[in-house]
Amino acid sequence: MNKYIDALLADATRQIVIVSGEGEIGGQDVYVGKRTLRAIKGRLARERCRGERWARAIVYSHSNDWGDVGVDLMSGEYCTMHVIDEGIAA
C-alpha cells in the first residue's frame, strides 16, 4: 500500500470507521482492533459475510469547508466521513 495510508494507520489518534450493509442500507462502527491492513482486511471479510454484504474501511484524513474527509483503505480514494458520536453511529 502507499506510504500515506501507512502513515494514517500508524497515527493512533486518527479514527477508523467500518461502513457495511446490504443493498443501499448500511451502518457504521468505529474500528478498535489492530491498526494493520491485515487485521482490517480480516474484519472487512467477516463483515461481508461471503459476499452477501458490502463493507469499507475509512480512516480520517483531514477536514475542509465541506466536513471531514477520509481515505478508503482498500481503494486509496478520498471520501466524506459520516459523523460518529463517541463510537456510536449517528
N, C-alpha and C positions, 0 to 999 in steps of 0.2 A: 504494500500500500504506500501511498505517498507520505512524505515527511510531515506535511501539515496535519494530516489525520492522526499520525503517531503522536505529534505534539499535543493535539487536542485530547487524546486519550490519556496521556501522561499527566495532564493537569487535572488533579482530583477535584478542583473547585468547579469544573465545567460539568453541568448536568447532562446525563444521557437519558433519553426518553425512548421507550419501546412503544411504537404505534402499531396496533394489529386489529384485525377484524375479518368480517365476511362480507362480500359484496361491497357496497358503499358505506356500510356502517362499521365503525371501529371505535376502539377505546385506546387509552394511553396509560402508561405506567412508568414511573421513574425507575431506571435500572440501578441496582445497588450491588451487583456482583463484581467479579474481577474485571478490571478495565483493560482487557486484552481482546484483540479481534477474534481469537479462537473462542473465548468464553461468550462473547456477544453473538457470534455466529451460531453457537450451540443453543443459546436462548431463543434466537430467531427461528431455528429449526423446530424447536418444541412449540413455539407459538404458531407456526404454520400448519401443524397437525397433518403432515404428509400431503400438503398441497390443498387442503380444504379451506385454509385461511391465508391471508396475506400478512406480512409483518415487515417493519422497517425500524432501524435504529438511527436516531438522530442525536447528535451531540451539539450543545450550544456553542456558537462561534462568536457572535457579536450582536450588538443592537444597532439599529439605524432608525430613520424617521418613521418607518412603517412597522416597527416592532422588533422582536427578537428573531435572529437568523441562526439556523443550524445547518449542519452538514450531514447528509445521509452517509452513514459509514460504509455502506456497501457500494454505492454508485459514485460517491465523492461530490455529488451535486448539492448546491445550496437550496434551502427551502425555509419557509417560515415555520416557527415553532408555536405550538399551542401553549396557552397559559397553564402552568402547573402550580397549584397552591399547596405547599407543604407535602408534596408527594402524592396528592390525590388529583385525578383528572378533573379539570374544571369544565 
